[in-house]
Amino acid sequence: MSTRARWGLSAVLLSGFLVAGCAPLAADAKHGEDAPHASGDAETFASAVDAALAGSGVPGGAIVVTGSDGGNAFEYAFGRAAEGRDVTLQTPFAYRSMTKSFVGTVVLQLADEGVLSLSDPVSLYVDGVPNGDEITIEQLGTMRSGVANYSGSPRLTDLLVVDPAREPAVTELLDLAFPDSPEFAPGDAYEYSNTNTLLLGEVITSATGRPWYDEVDDRLLAALDLDSVTDGLSDSDRDAAGYQLADGAVVEELPWVAPGWFGAAGALAGDVGDLAVWGRALGTGAELAADTQQWRLDSFGATDDDARSPEYDAYGFAIGEIDGWVGHTGNGLGFQGLVMHDPDSGRTVALLINGTGEDPDLPAHVFTEILPVIDDAP
């Protein structure tokens, strides 16, 4: 890795952008010029997306809106995936924290099967967690455990900038969080912590004897034919590169980061079409028992305790809520996105972009800005 890239990555980490952070598209970008990649009411939809992203510096991205029948009502791919490569609807992007919704769903499936209980203490599955005898699996999933956020540790910078392509052990990441834990008694507050979902991944592994990704792959990716979704980007010519943004422009391309630095909290990657399919399954509870999905939708709680939380009106068990839509966002190190489902209309929105900068909630802001156009979907 070049010295310039190393310092760039270090600056991003010190700004707190490991599984969080972003920004809106270059002021001079003309997304609407790429008409062959847009469909539905292409001109209106593309113009709305362009307007929502205008001035941000984001190099490229893709968005799909499905109608009540699950078919694509709108789709739009724009800009560049990497130097010399345009974004298509099949371009894989990092999903970042949207991974949490997959991992949480597997945990709920295991609860349905009686393999574990949401009231179990995490200490039954993972050793060494501060307050582990008191923290339940439910509290991990709803971000109410009191376990500190490993990605907020300045010590992560020292590890990651040296060799971002190295795959760390999960214990290395947990060791960054445990010395600063507990931050509060379990259940006393909400704090969005990536460590919570790392621990859910370890719970899956302990309960099943298999890595968390293998369970996600067999139970969700295979079941829903999400062929593009993988454990991290491959850093190949078909993948998007991640970019750091500032003042409405690209500052630099960020180095490839091994998925292990994100783990169960944010390692998955895939294309926008598969993300939309996942969003519909997540929002409808297609892969869960009906009463479990209802419990999940009833698990939402206020996010006011945490000023640094991603922008949700409420957060439940590995699922967030924005304007009555349910799903998840993901941000960090050059990639960000959102997948949301409206239980009333049956519509789903999936958005992926490859730049992070000043606005850590850009996908949510784009989503709310284009809702009037989405509402016209069949």
C-alpha distance (Angstrom), angle and dihedral (degrees) to the residues before:
residue distance angle dihedral
M1 . . .
S2 3.82 . .
T3 3.79 121.2 .
R4 3.80 88.9 -116.8
A5 3.80 92.7 53.0
R6 3.80 90.7 45.7
W7 3.79 92.6 53.4
G8 3.81 90.4 44.2
L9 3.79 91.6 53.5
S10 3.78 90.7 45.8
A11 3.79 91.1 53.8
V12 3.79 91.3 50.2
L13 3.80 92.1 51.1
L14 3.77 93.5 46.8
S15 3.79 87.8 53.7
G16 3.80 89.1 58.4
F17 3.81 98.7 -109.6
L18 3.82 102.5 136.2
V19 3.78 101.6 115.6
A20 3.79 92.0 -6.3
G21 3.77 137.7 54.8
C22 3.82 140.5 75.1
A23 3.79 150.0 142.1
P24 3.94 144.8 -137.7
L25 4.73 124.1 -93.1
A26 3.72 130.9 -71.3
A27 3.76 112.6 -78.6
D28 3.80 90.0 -126.0
A29 3.83 95.6 46.5
K30 3.81 114.5 118.9
H31 3.79 104.2 -161.0
G32 3.76 93.2 166.2
E33 3.81 91.7 64.4
D34 3.81 90.7 75.6
A35 3.80 93.9 73.3
P36 3.84 97.1 156.7
H37 3.81 89.2 67.5
A38 3.81 94.3 54.2
S39 3.80 127.3 78.6
G40 3.79 140.3 173.3
D41 3.83 109.2 41.4
A42 3.79 85.4 -10.1
E43 3.77 99.6 179.4
T44 3.81 96.3 48.7
F45 3.78 95.5 41.3
A46 3.81 96.2 44.1
S47 3.78 90.9 47.3
A48 3.81 91.3 52.2
V49 3.81 92.0 50.4
D50 3.80 91.6 46.2
A51 3.79 91.6 50.2
A52 3.81 92.1 49.5
L53 3.80 91.3 51.5
A54 3.81 98.4 37.6
G55 3.78 115.2 131.7
S56 3.79 96.7 12.2
G57 3.79 102.2 104.8
V58 3.82 95.6 -129.6
P59 3.83 106.1 156.6
G60 3.79 98.1 -149.8
G61 3.76 149.5 -32.1
A62 3.77 148.7 159.9
I63 3.79 135.1 -118.3
V64 3.80 133.3 -169.4
V65 3.80 127.7 -171.8
T66 3.78 116.9 -167.8
G67 3.77 123.5 -158.9
S68 3.77 129.3 -131.7
D69 3.81 90.5 -79.3
G70 3.82 92.7 54.6
G71 3.81 93.3 -110.5
N72 3.80 121.2 126.1
A73 3.80 111.0 -89.3
F74 3.81 94.2 173.3
E75 3.79 132.7 9.9
Y76 3.77 130.1 173.8
A77 3.82 133.7 173.3
F78 3.79 118.3 -172.1
G79 3.78 144.6 171.9
R80 3.79 130.0 0.6
A81 3.77 128.8 -33.7
A82 3.80 92.3 -164.6
E83 3.78 137.6 -27.3
G84 3.79 107.0 -44.4
R85 3.83 95.1 2.4
D86 3.80 127.8 98.6
V87 3.79 122.4 -146.8
T88 3.80 115.6 -105.5
L89 3.78 129.4 -178.8
Q90 3.82 86.8 -100.2
T91 3.83 95.6 54.7
P92 3.82 111.2 119.0
F93 3.81 116.8 -130.6
A94 3.79 129.7 -177.8
Y95 3.83 109.9 -93.9
R96 3.83 93.2 -157.5
S97 3.83 111.6 -179.7
M98 3.79 93.9 4.3
T99 3.81 80.7 81.6
K100 3.80 86.9 75.7
S101 3.80 91.7 69.6
F102 3.82 90.9 56.9
V103 3.80 93.1 47.6
G104 3.80 93.0 46.2
T105 3.80 90.7 50.6
V106 3.81 91.5 54.5
V107 3.80 89.6 50.9
L108 3.80 89.6 52.9
Q109 3.80 90.6 48.8
L110 3.81 89.5 53.5
A111 3.79 88.6 50.4
D112 3.82 89.7 51.2
E113 3.81 88.6 53.0
G114 3.79 93.7 49.0
V115 3.81 92.6 -116.9
L116 3.79 89.0 124.5
S117 3.79 139.9 -3.3
L118 3.78 125.6 -126.5
S119 3.80 87.4 -132.7
D120 3.81 91.8 58.5
P121 3.81 114.9 115.0
V122 3.78 113.0 -115.5
S123 3.81 88.6 -124.0
L124 3.82 88.5 75.7
Y125 3.80 88.0 68.2
V126 3.82 108.6 21.3
D127 3.79 126.8 41.6
G128 3.78 124.7 -141.6
V129 3.80 101.0 24.4
P130 3.83 109.4 146.5
N131 3.82 107.2 -115.2
G132 3.80 86.4 5.3
D133 3.80 92.8 148.1
E134 3.81 89.5 59.6
I135 3.81 102.8 37.0
T136 3.80 113.1 90.6
I137 3.78 128.2 -153.1
E138 3.79 87.3 -114.9
Q139 3.81 90.8 57.6
L140 3.80 90.8 51.1
G141 3.80 91.6 53.0
T142 3.81 94.8 46.2
M143 3.84 93.6 45.8
R144 3.80 94.2 -115.0
S145 3.81 101.5 116.3
G146 3.81 102.7 101.9
V147 3.82 91.7 -129.6
A148 3.80 110.3 140.3
N149 3.80 122.0 -113.4
Y150 3.81 110.5 -101.6
S151 3.81 91.6 -157.3
G152 3.78 89.6 58.8
S153 3.80 91.8 60.8
P154 3.83 115.2 106.9
R155 3.79 87.1 -145.9
L156 3.80 88.7 70.5
T157 3.79 89.1 67.9
D158 3.79 91.5 59.0
L159 3.80 91.0 53.0
L160 3.77 100.6 40.6
V161 3.78 103.1 44.5
V162 3.80 91.5 53.7
D163 3.80 93.2 62.2
P164 3.82 117.6 -9.1
A165 3.83 90.3 176.5
R166 3.81 91.9 62.4
E167 3.80 116.3 103.2
P168 3.81 107.7 -129.8
A169 3.78 124.7 -153.4
V170 3.80 114.6 -108.1
T171 3.80 88.1 -121.0
E172 3.82 89.3 62.9
L173 3.79 90.0 58.9
L174 3.78 94.7 43.5
D175 3.78 89.2 50.6
L176 3.80 88.0 60.7
A177 3.80 91.3 58.4
F178 3.79 105.9 35.1
P179 3.84 98.3 69.0
D180 3.83 89.1 58.5
S181 3.80 93.9 46.2
P182 2.97 141.8 140.0
E183 3.78 99.1 39.1
F184 3.81 91.7 173.2
A185 3.78 139.2 -8.5
P186 3.81 114.4 -75.3
G187 3.78 111.2 -86.6
D188 3.81 95.0 11.7
A189 3.80 97.2 105.2
Y190 3.78 146.8 0.3
E191 3.81 118.8 -108.1
Y192 3.79 123.0 163.0
S193 3.81 103.9 -128.9
N194 3.78 126.0 170.7
T195 3.79 88.0 -153.5
N196 3.80 89.2 70.7
T197 3.79 92.0 64.2
L198 3.80 93.4 41.5
L199 3.78 84.7 58.7
L200 3.81 92.0 48.3
G201 3.80 87.0 55.2
E202 3.80 89.4 52.6
V203 3.81 89.8 48.3
I204 3.81 89.5 54.5
T205 3.80 90.9 49.6
S206 3.79 93.3 47.9
A207 3.81 94.4 45.3
T208 3.82 96.2 46.3
G209 3.79 104.2 25.7
R210 3.81 89.7 -125.6
P211 3.83 133.4 97.9
W212 3.79 114.7 -90.9
Y213 3.81 92.1 -115.9
D214 3.81 92.5 55.6
E215 3.80 89.8 54.6
V216 3.82 91.7 47.6
D217 3.80 89.7 47.7
D218 3.81 95.9 50.1
R219 3.79 98.3 37.6
L220 3.81 102.3 38.3
L221 3.79 115.2 8.2
A222 3.80 94.9 47.8
A223 3.79 93.9 38.4
L224 3.81 92.3 53.3
D225 3.84 96.7 35.2
L226 3.80 92.0 -118.9
D227 3.78 92.1 164.5
S228 3.81 96.2 165.5
V229 3.81 95.9 55.5
T230 3.80 114.3 102.4
D231 3.78 141.4 161.4
G232 3.80 95.6 -89.7
L233 3.79 134.8 -30.6
S234 3.78 116.9 -63.0
D235 3.83 95.7 -136.9
S236 3.81 87.3 -127.2
D237 3.79 132.4 137.2
R238 3.80 91.3 -92.4
D239 3.81 95.1 57.8
A240 3.76 130.6 83.8
A241 3.79 120.9 -112.1
G242 3.79 120.4 -131.5
Y243 3.80 120.3 -122.0
Q244 3.78 135.1 -161.1
L245 3.81 114.9 -134.9
A246 3.79 135.2 -160.2
D247 3.80 133.2 169.5
G248 3.79 92.3 1.8
A249 3.79 96.7 -54.0
V250 3.80 141.8 86.7
V251 3.79 112.2 -91.9
E252 3.79 96.8 -175.6
E253 3.78 146.6 -37.5
L254 3.80 109.8 -93.1
P255 3.81 121.1 -132.2
W256 3.78 121.2 -101.6
V257 3.81 110.8 -89.8
A258 3.80 121.9 -152.5
P259 3.81 112.7 -115.6
G260 3.79 92.1 -123.9
W261 3.81 90.5 76.2
F262 3.81 86.7 66.3
G263 3.81 100.2 31.0
A264 3.78 118.1 163.2
A265 3.80 88.5 -12.6
G266 3.80 95.4 64.4
A267 3.80 119.0 -21.0
L268 3.82 102.7 117.5
A269 3.79 123.5 105.5
G270 3.77 134.3 -178.7
D271 3.78 146.2 127.9
V272 3.78 128.8 -64.1
G273 3.80 96.1 -108.8
D274 3.78 93.5 57.5
L275 3.80 89.3 45.3
A276 3.81 89.4 56.4
V277 3.80 91.0 50.3
W278 3.79 88.9 50.6
G279 3.81 92.0 48.4
R280 3.79 91.4 56.2
A281 3.82 91.9 48.5
L282 3.80 90.9 47.2
G283 3.78 94.4 48.2
T284 3.80 95.8 45.1
G285 3.80 96.5 39.7
A286 3.80 90.8 -124.9
E287 3.81 91.8 158.9
L288 3.82 96.6 43.9
A289 3.78 137.5 67.1
A290 3.81 110.5 -92.8
D291 3.80 94.7 -114.7
T292 3.81 91.0 48.9
Q293 3.80 91.5 52.6
Q294 3.79 89.5 49.2
W295 3.81 89.7 50.7
R296 3.80 89.0 51.3
L297 3.80 91.8 51.9
D298 3.80 88.9 48.1
S299 3.83 92.1 50.7
F300 3.80 95.2 77.0
G301 3.78 116.5 124.7
A302 3.79 137.1 175.3
T303 3.80 119.7 -78.3
D304 3.81 96.3 -157.9
D305 3.82 93.6 110.2
D306 3.81 92.0 70.7
A307 3.81 117.5 57.1
R308 3.83 89.7 -174.8
S309 3.79 94.8 53.5
P310 3.80 119.0 120.8
E311 3.78 110.7 -96.0
Y312 3.79 106.8 -82.8
D313 3.79 129.4 143.1
A314 3.81 85.8 -142.8
Y315 3.80 138.8 -9.4
G316 3.80 128.9 -142.4
F317 3.80 135.9 168.7
A318 3.83 101.3 -27.0
I319 3.79 89.7 -38.8
G320 3.80 134.5 95.6
E321 3.80 135.5 -155.5
I322 3.82 128.8 -138.4
D323 3.80 121.5 174.7
G324 3.80 91.1 -21.9
W325 3.82 93.4 -51.1
V326 3.82 117.8 115.8
G327 3.80 129.5 -146.8
H328 3.78 138.1 80.7
T329 3.78 143.3 -77.6
G330 3.80 129.8 -144.7
N331 3.79 132.2 -160.8
G332 3.76 139.5 167.9
L333 3.79 150.8 99.3
G334 3.79 98.3 13.4
F335 3.81 100.7 -33.6
Q336 3.77 136.6 81.3
G337 3.75 139.4 160.5
L338 3.76 150.4 148.6
V339 3.77 139.9 -135.5
M340 3.81 119.4 -167.3
H341 3.81 134.8 170.3
D342 3.80 127.2 -161.0
P343 3.82 109.2 -142.6
D344 3.82 90.8 -161.5
S345 3.81 100.7 52.4
G346 3.81 99.0 23.4
R347 3.82 91.4 -128.1
T348 3.81 122.7 141.0
V349 3.81 130.1 -160.6
A350 3.82 124.5 -159.8
L351 3.81 121.2 -177.1
L352 3.82 130.2 177.9
I353 3.82 127.6 179.4
N354 3.79 133.3 170.9
G355 3.79 107.0 -136.8
T356 3.81 136.4 76.4
G357 3.77 127.6 -167.6
E358 3.78 141.9 120.2
D359 3.81 100.2 -11.9
P360 3.82 111.5 66.5
D361 3.82 91.6 -173.2
L362 3.79 102.4 45.0
P363 3.83 96.2 131.4
A364 3.81 90.7 55.1
H365 3.80 90.9 47.7
V366 3.79 92.7 49.2
F367 3.79 89.8 47.7
T368 3.79 94.8 53.3
E369 3.82 91.7 45.3
I370 3.80 94.3 54.2
L371 3.81 96.2 41.9
P372 3.83 92.5 102.6
V373 3.81 89.8 59.3
I374 3.80 92.4 42.8
D375 3.79 89.2 53.0
D376 3.82 88.0 64.1
A377 3.81 91.3 61.0
P378 3.82 114.1 114.3
